[in-house]
Amino acid sequence: MAATQHNTFALEQLSPDFGFYLRTSSVLAERQSPMQHIEIVETPQFGRLMRIDGCFMTSERDEFFYHEPMVHLPAITHPGVRRALVVGGGDGGAAEELLKLPGIEQVVMAELDGEVVAMAREWLASIHKGAFDDPRFTLRLGDAREFIASTGDR
């Protein structure tokens, strides 16, 4: 899909009285998966941004505020992390951070919607930085609860 050029605002309403808005310069990609509506938009302030069902998920210029603390703070409390499970995380940012850890052998990502991963793979390389192609990375599509219940891995 070719980028749709426009100069408008993307709004995320959090309550009847509060929300966020960002100026967008183009819609780069848009898909309706069986589960949700996924968009990649270009913004002047945050670069490429992923929205799911109208909610801001991640963006190129501020993703580290989310992914680094989510991964590295727990990792330092558990020295010697060798294997990790990411529940959700279809943008690949948490997996990318986990793969930086010394000694990490395996990162499994259980993601419900493969379209989120496909969109991130295509449009958000600056967030996942190739994590999806790392030999230590495994993607499990489907319900994470079912995956956790069915695996013997811990």
Secondary structure as the mmCIF struct_conf table of DSSP 4:
data_model
#
loop_
_struct_conf.conf_type_id
_struct_conf.id
_struct_conf.beg_label_comp_id
_struct_conf.beg_label_asym_id
_struct_conf.beg_label_seq_id
_struct_conf.end_label_comp_id
_struct_conf.end_label_asym_id
_struct_conf.end_label_seq_id
HELX_LH_PP_P HELX_LH_PP_P1 ALA A 2 ALA A 3
STRN STRN1 THR A 4 SER A 15
TURN_TY1_P TURN_TY1_P1 PRO A 16 ASP A 17
STRN STRN2 PHE A 18 GLN A 32
BEND BEND1 PRO A 34 MET A 35
STRN STRN3 HIS A 37 THR A 43
TURN_TY1_P TURN_TY1_P2 PRO A 44 PHE A 46
STRN STRN4 GLY A 47 ILE A 52
TURN_TY1_P TURN_TY1_P3 ASP A 53 GLY A 54
STRN STRN5 CYS A 55 SER A 59
TURN_TY1_P TURN_TY1_P4 GLU A 60 GLU A 63
HELX_RH_AL_P HELX_RH_AL_P1 PHE A 64 THR A 77
BEND BEND2 HIS A 78 HIS A 78
TURN_TY1_P TURN_TY1_P5 PRO A 79 GLY A 80
STRN STRN6 ARG A 83 VAL A 87
BEND BEND3 GLY A 88 GLY A 88
TURN_TY1_P TURN_TY1_P6 GLY A 90 ASP A 91
BEND BEND4 GLY A 92 GLY A 92
HELX_RH_AL_P HELX_RH_AL_P2 GLY A 93 LEU A 98
TURN_TY1_P TURN_TY1_P7 LEU A 99 LYS A 100
BEND BEND5 LEU A 101 LEU A 101
TURN_TY1_P TURN_TY1_P8 PRO A 102 GLY A 103
STRN STRN7 GLN A 106 GLU A 111
BEND BEND6 LEU A 112 LEU A 112
HELX_RH_AL_P HELX_RH_AL_P3 GLY A 114 TRP A 123
HELX_RH_AL_P HELX_RH_AL_P4 ALA A 125 HIS A 128
TURN_TY1_P TURN_TY1_P9 LYS A 129 GLY A 130
HELX_RH_3T_P HELX_RH_3T_P1 ALA A 131 ASP A 133
TURN_TY1_P TURN_TY1_P10 PRO A 135 ARG A 136
STRN STRN8 PHE A 137 LEU A 141
BEND BEND7 GLY A 142 GLY A 142
HELX_RH_AL_P HELX_RH_AL_P5 ALA A 144 SER A 150
#
